[in-house]
């Protein structure tokens, strides 16, 4: 840190810039709003397709009895378990 700071101070005093061509834009490859929105729609479509596939697989596994159900799934598939009318 000390050497870098001294070098920077020396460059400022002498008027030289260590980077002769400073990039004022931090993003060298700017994109347009339409390009971003297109990418975002594609990403959202991929995410929703992946989630739908996972939900479908989970439903198949529950129907086959290969995975343990959580409370909500148990309530939806076997509501008689939660029937308190007997008590």
N, C-alpha and C positions, 0 to 999 in steps of 0.2 A: 504494500500500500504506500509506504513512504517513497519508494523510488518512482512509482507511477505518478504520485502527486507532484514530486519535484520535477519530473519530466514534463508534466502538463503545465506547471507554473513556468518552467523555462520556455516552453513553446509559446505560451501566452505573452511572455515578456518580449520574446524576439519577434513576435508577430507571425510565426509560421504555424500552420495548421497541420497536425499529424495526419489527418485524413484530407487530402487535397480535393476530393470529390465527395463531400458529405451527402448522404442520401436523405433528403428532407422527408420522404415518404417512408415510414417504417415498413410498409408492406410493398415489396417490389412488384408484386403481381396483383394489382387491384382488380376486383370483380365488380360487375354491375349489379344493380338490385335485382334485375330479372334473372341473372345467372345464380345469384344467391337463393332466390325464391324457388327456382327450378331444382337446385340441389336440395333445398329443405323439403320440398314436396317428395322428391325421390327418397330421401332419408326417412321421412315420416311413413311413406308407403312401405318401405322395407321393414321398419320397426313394427308397424301394425301387422304385416304379414307374418313376421317372426312370432309375435305375440299370439296371433290367431292359431298358428301351427302348434305352439306350446300348449295353448288352452285345449285344442282338439286332442292332442296326445294325452294330456292330463285326464280329460273326460273319458277317453278310451281306456286308460289305465284304471280309473276308478270303476268303470263298468265291468272290467275284467277282474277287479279285486286285487290287482298287483301292487297298489300303493295305498298307504294309509290316508284316510280322509281327514281334513281339518274340520272344525266345528261347523262352519258354514256349509261345507259340502255335505256333511252328515245330515244337517238339518234339511237341506234341499232334497237329498236322495232318500233319506229314511226318517221322515218326520215323526213316525210313530215312536221313535226313541225318546222324543221330547214331550210325549203326551202325559200330562200330569192329572188327567181326569180319574185315574185309578186310585189316587191317594186321597 
